[in-house]
Each structure stands twice: as structure tokens, then as C-alpha cells.
Amino acid sequence: MKEKIHLEKEMETLLIPLYGRAKMSEEGLCKDIYAKQTLRAIDYDFDKLKIAKKLQIFMAIRSSILDDYIKDFLETRENSLVISLGSGLDARYARMRGYREWIDLDYPE
């Protein structure tokens, strides 16, 4: 059963990167099974956001670049504390290995 969500104003922008990563994962541009799972689990009218294909591609590429930077960082600094600011609905912590602790900071909701 899908969970109905209601977001307003700037909170709604949390869905844009999630949607981009999920859609581009389906097309093989990035690998984010967590975004795909989350998208399938929520009841939301994404059409009203009018997320252009080029923005979906940008979100996937941006996510892949950040993943690569963090993987490189963790390869030389195992057991690091990672603090992710403005992490939104990203499950990057689940895609990474080698950290001691991961803290996501964003809106409390």
C-alpha cells in the first residue's frame, strides 16, 4: 500500500532529486534502488512538479558524482564520521561502505 504524502513549498523540492534518481535508475544512467523503492512506496502526483527529463538526468549525474567523491574519500579515510547536510530523501548512506557513522541533516519532518 502506498503512503500518501503532503508537502508544501520548499519541502516539495525534496522530491525532485528523488524522482530524477529513480527514473534515471530505470534507464540505467545511475544505480539507486532505494530511490526506486521510495518512489513506488509513496502516493504523490509527480506530474504536478513538471520535472523535465533534462533535470532528471542532471539529478542522476549529480548524485553519481557525489557518490564517487564520497567513495574516494572513504577509501583513504576508513571509519570516518560523515555528516550529510541537506540530504533530503537520499539514501546515499546505504550506497556507501567504510564509514563509522553517517548523519543526515535536513528538515525535521
DAWO-V416218 format. One record per residue. RES is the residue in three letters. PHI is phi in whole degrees, 0 to 359 (999 if undefined). Layout:
res->(RES | RES)
phi->(PHI | PHI)
//
This chain:
res->(MET | LYS | GLU | LYS | ILE | HIS | LEU | GLU | LYS | GLU | MET | GLU | THR | LEU | LEU | ILE | PRO | LEU | TYR | GLY | ARG | ALA | LYS | MET | SER | GLU | GLU | GLY | LEU | CYS | LYS | ASP | ILE | TYR | ALA | LYS | GLN | THR | LEU | ARG | ALA | ILE | ASP | TYR | ASP | PHE | ASP | LYS | LEU | LYS | ILE | ALA | LYS | LYS | LEU | GLN | ILE | PHE | MET | ALA | ILE | ARG | SER | SER | ILE | LEU | ASP | ASP | TYR | ILE | LYS | ASP | PHE | LEU | GLU | THR | ARG | GLU | ASN | SER | LEU | VAL | ILE | SER | LEU | GLY | SER | GLY | LEU | ASP | ALA | ARG | TYR | ALA | ARG | MET | ARG | GLY | TYR | ARG | GLU | TRP | ILE | ASP | LEU | ASP | TYR | PRO | GLU)
phi->(999 | 281 | 264 | 286 | 238 | 225 | 235 | 233 | 48 | 295 | 295 | 294 | 293 | 299 | 280 | 295 | 297 | 301 | 298 | 299 | 296 | 294 | 294 | 285 | 293 | 297 | 266 | 85 | 283 | 214 | 235 | 221 | 294 | 290 | 295 | 297 | 297 | 295 | 300 | 290 | 271 | 250 | 259 | 208 | 273 | 291 | 300 | 291 | 281 | 52 | 277 | 295 | 304 | 295 | 288 | 299 | 297 | 300 | 299 | 293 | 294 | 301 | 297 | 296 | 297 | 297 | 302 | 297 | 300 | 290 | 301 | 300 | 300 | 290 | 295 | 258 | 222 | 300 | 64 | 280 | 271 | 249 | 244 | 257 | 268 | 65 | 286 | 59 | 258 | 262 | 257 | 304 | 306 | 282 | 270 | 256 | 225 | 96 | 267 | 277 | 212 | 232 | 239 | 262 | 239 | 197 | 303 | 297 | 296)
//
